[in-house]
Amino acid sequence: MSRKKKNCIFFYMKRALITGITGQDGSYLAELLLEKGYEVFGLVRRKSKLDFNNAEHLKGKVEFIFGDMTDSASLLRAMEIAKPDEIYNLAAQSFVTTSWETPLSTADINAIGVTKLLEAVRLCKPDTCVYQASTSEMFGKVQAIPQNENTPFYPRSPYGVSKLYGHWITKNYRESYGMFACSGILFNHESERRGAEFVTRKITIAVAKIKAGLQDVLELGNLDASRDWGHSADYVRAMWLMLQQPMADDFVIATGKTHKVREFVDLAFKAAGMELEFHDGGVKEYATLKGTKKVVVRVNPQFFRPAEVDLLIGDASKARKVLGWEPEISYEQLVERMVKSDMKLLAEGKI
């Protein structure tokens, strides 16, 4: 069956449904779509204490719909309310460490939940264009350097495995039902809105607190892990571009540059006006403030993953050529923005 988008001329405001709208990517994407004149709907999971997190400032601009990726009925209801032209599925249990602690619920949300959403689209409005958030963690134990759309997958965590299911089921619905469904294989992307449990934000919050004298030491796991880091605001632009193409396809989105966790730490301290000196190696590694014996960074083996992903670096040549996408925020700007933001939030008593 054809995977070509139907030729439609929209004489009305486009409608988009974003799952995971309260997260980092969801909030940036909502802002982008609103700027482009979309009517935006956001799926929000009901909690005992309602928290819109990064989407708090979107109240009154976005219509929120309560639902859950594990509840088919709520997804069908969301489709009926939003009647979307485009769906961006960003909802996920997205923390790798947590996936080892809760592998079954991770699979329910990230794998089976994607199938439930695709079924809701197929049954309610099959001409909807669907974006699925895939991840570089699917490459895991990398089989080629750099990684592109043709690199074999080898996930190394329940998170990576669950996301691989979501990726392949999206491809299967595209090829079996002729749906416009595509996946963005996004490499690590961070921002000032990143959750505090993620290593980059853990670093920048700790740097802000150490600078203010409120924390002594930052403890981390593998400082040699290398990642391809970009900014979320750049990456959500790529998501939108994917759904504007005449044919659905999958794309790697990455900067093509890799940096070790140690480099991120060093740059973060520099952004706060502090210089580090690293000592020893492996699990004994630590860092002191330059010219002093004050230890401010220490490796703790407790934070190593059961199965480590050592090197991720993406080849986004296809996205650059087909989508015309280019990252606009540099790695150095990303780190500085995150540190400055957390220093400001700390001063305001918000962290």
Disulfide bonds with the S-S distance in Angstrom:
none
